[in-house]
Amino acid sequence: MAQHLSIPAVDFTPTGRALPYIPAQPSERPENVVAANACPVFSDCEDVEPGHYDHYSHSLKVTEDDGVTPVITAGMAALSGEVHAEDHHAVIYVHNAEFTDAASVHAKTAEIRRMLDQVDAMATRVFADHKARTEQKAAQA
């Protein structure tokens, strides 16, 4: 006798509760392989110029319906610390805007939730890279 599986319908009504973030484990998938010209310090750094000192990524964003005007942006930046050693640290930034009606909020919060998952994943990678770099420098000293 064959068994039939029944999957209940998914309720997409916003609850206001955040689910715990569980980062995906790295894999050997092509998008996880470091490119030959990638930054050796931070995997999310967009600067591919060899020997660069300052690191950045300004690529995560959600735009208004025009596809241009940013509503929320996020990224990372790390100064070289060559002038002041205490300045050498990585930061993740997020900047957002306000909406005036519920329908617009609901549409954008769904998009923002997807983008914030990317911010969380970036934070995990950036701060792991920073910790590894700090430990490497300490071991060399």
C-alpha positions in Angstrom: 0.0 0.0 0.0 1.5 3.3 -1.1 1.8 6.2 1.4 0.8 9.7 0.3 2.6 12.7 1.8 0.6 15.8 2.5 2.5 19.1 2.9 0.5 21.8 4.5 0.2 25.2 2.8 2.8 27.8 3.8 1.5 30.8 5.7 3.4 33.9 4.5 1.7 36.3 7.0 4.4 38.4 8.7 4.6 37.5 12.4 7.1 40.2 13.5 9.4 37.4 14.9 12.9 36.9 13.6 14.0 33.4 12.8 17.5 32.4 14.0 20.2 32.8 11.4 22.1 29.6 10.6 24.8 30.2 8.1 25.2 27.7 5.3 28.4 25.7 5.4 31.0 26.5 2.7 31.2 24.1 -0.2 33.1 23.3 -3.3 30.5 25.0 -5.4 31.8 27.3 -8.1 30.5 30.5 -6.3 32.5 29.6 -3.2 35.8 29.1 -5.0 38.2 32.1 -4.6 39.0 33.7 -7.9 42.7 34.0 -8.9 42.5 37.9 -8.8 40.4 38.0 -5.6 41.5 40.0 -2.5 43.7 37.7 -0.3 42.6 39.5 2.9 38.8 39.7 2.7 36.8 37.4 0.5 34.1 40.0 0.0 36.5 42.8 -1.0 35.6 44.2 -4.4 39.0 45.7 -5.1 41.0 43.3 -7.3 44.0 45.6 -7.7 47.0 43.6 -6.4 48.5 45.1 -3.3 45.6 47.3 -2.3 45.4 48.4 1.3 41.8 49.5 1.9 39.0 47.0 1.4 35.4 47.5 0.6 32.2 46.0 -0.7 29.2 48.2 -1.5 27.2 45.7 -3.5 24.3 44.8 -1.3 21.3 47.0 -1.8 17.5 47.1 -2.1 16.1 49.8 -4.3 12.8 51.6 -4.6 10.5 50.5 -7.5 12.5 52.6 -9.9 15.4 50.2 -9.6 17.8 53.0 -8.9 17.0 54.9 -5.7 18.5 53.0 -2.7 16.2 52.1 0.2 18.6 50.1 2.2 22.3 49.4 1.5 24.8 47.3 3.2 28.4 46.4 2.8 31.8 46.2 4.4 34.8 48.4 4.7 38.3 47.9 6.3 41.0 50.6 6.4 44.6 49.6 5.9 45.7 50.8 9.4 49.0 51.8 7.9 48.7 55.3 9.5 47.2 54.3 12.8 47.3 50.6 13.8 44.1 51.0 15.8 42.2 51.9 12.6 42.7 48.5 11.1 39.3 46.9 11.6 36.4 45.7 9.4 32.9 47.1 9.7 29.6 46.0 8.2 27.2 49.0 7.5 23.5 49.1 6.9 21.5 52.2 5.9 17.8 52.3 5.3 14.8 54.7 4.6 11.2 55.0 5.8 7.9 54.2 3.9 4.5 55.8 4.4 2.0 52.9 3.6 1.6 49.3 4.7 1.7 47.8 1.3 5.0 49.3 0.4 6.4 48.3 3.8 5.3 44.7 3.3 6.8 44.5 -0.2 10.1 46.0 0.8 10.5 44.1 4.1 10.3 40.8 2.2 13.1 42.1 -0.1 15.0 43.5 2.9 14.8 40.1 4.7 16.4 38.4 1.8 19.2 41.0 1.6 19.8 40.9 5.4 20.4 37.1 5.1 23.2 38.1 2.7 24.5 40.7 5.1 24.6 38.1 7.9 26.6 35.7 5.6 28.9 38.5 4.7 29.5 39.4 8.3 30.4 35.8 9.1 33.0 35.8 6.3 34.4 39.3 6.9 35.0 38.9 10.6 36.4 35.4 10.1 38.8 36.8 7.5 39.7 39.7 9.9 40.3 37.3 12.8 42.5 35.1 10.6 44.5 38.1 9.5 44.9 39.4 13.0 46.0 36.0 14.3 48.5 35.7 11.3 50.0 39.2 12.1 50.2 38.3 15.8 52.0 35.0 15.0 54.5 36.9 12.8 55.3 39.4 15.5 
